[in-house]
Amino acid sequence: MTHIMAKIRGGLRNVRGAITRLTLLSAYEQTRGSWARPIESCDALPAVYKDFFEPLLADGRPFPYTVLTPSYEGFIHRTSEKLISDLGCEICILERKGNTFDARCYPLEGISYAEVRSVLLDSHFKICGVTSQGVPASSTLRFNTVTDHLFAPFLAKIRPGVTDSRVAPTALKSSDFSDWLSLNYKFMNLARHSLLEGERVIHAILQPEIRAHVLTLLGKTYYRVISPTHATILTDRELIIIREEAWHGGEERYGGIWDYIPLNKIVALSLSENDLLKLSIQLPAGERLECLFRASAKSEVEQLRSGLPRAPDDNQVWQQVVTHHQRTMITGETRCRIC
């Protein structure tokens, strides 16, 4: 019991300390402290990261596009400081650990998907895939939505710029999602703005929020959200999943979460049925994403599955990553750091 009370007292001290630090900052300073910022030269780097970059720049190579995200120090929900950098054939994320850092470098061929979250002023950018060391991993950078434009170049690097060669031209159709206008105006706009220039839709499904009845008390009915509203969009380049964040309490839903999955990273789409339909998206290295649909959407989900080009073998996907890096190390055709 004494040990438990000591833990509680320690936690309360941390909360009091966080509140004290916050009161010493103006509202503007608190907001600015959550902004990501570009790093444009080696001199502008925090000292802890210079050992990583100096060998890369020794031969006069231009400083790579780099963004620093804050630690949110002083907030109750803290995140560590991170730095993300585009090294050409890979994207590296350094996470500060006191006076040192942990590095994760993701070859572009090894990135399974990217996720963007934007809910009011709270945003994050997530990369999931296999590192250059062959380890399945994911990295998430949190920042104020005001600075989300700084991450657009990284997302553009990950999302496919051309049509997947396995997609049959007859499968394509242009779509402005106007048929969603009366169903969900917000998702119609989110879907429209998610497509790249020239990207064509094969099939799209809008699934409204799925709720389960909990109880009715004094004439008011309470529900539990099983699955938030989401859209699943299969295009000639990628699978895009847009969803609202699961929200407990209140009816308002702000912002959204976007997952961008290149078609050549989808190993399989499987469907299981048990009251609801569960679409499982199998990715390399055992990664899996899932979407829930009402049983009435079965024919639409089957249409989406049938529109997916033949999937590459999981081992074959990873072998391409290994082969590329072996070639890089032997020929020096690209300037990458193998972390």
Secondary structure, 3 states (H helix, E strand, C coil): CHHHHHHHHHHHHHHHHHHHHHHCCCHHHHHHCCCCEEECCHHHCCHHHHHHHCCCCCCCCCCCCEEEECCCCCCCCCCCCEEEEECCCEEEEEEEECCEEEEEEEEHHHEEEEEEEEECCEEEEEEEEECCCCCEEEEEEEEEHHHHHHHHHHHHHHCCCCCCCCCCHHHCECCCCHHHCCCCHHHHHHHHHHCCCCCCEEEEEEECCEEEEEEEECCEEEEEEEECCEEEEEECCEEEEEECCCCCCCCCCCCEEEEEEEHHHCCEEEEEECCEEEEEEECHHHCEEEEEEEHHHHHHHHHHHHHCCCCCCHHHHHHHHHHHHHHHHHHCCCCCCCC
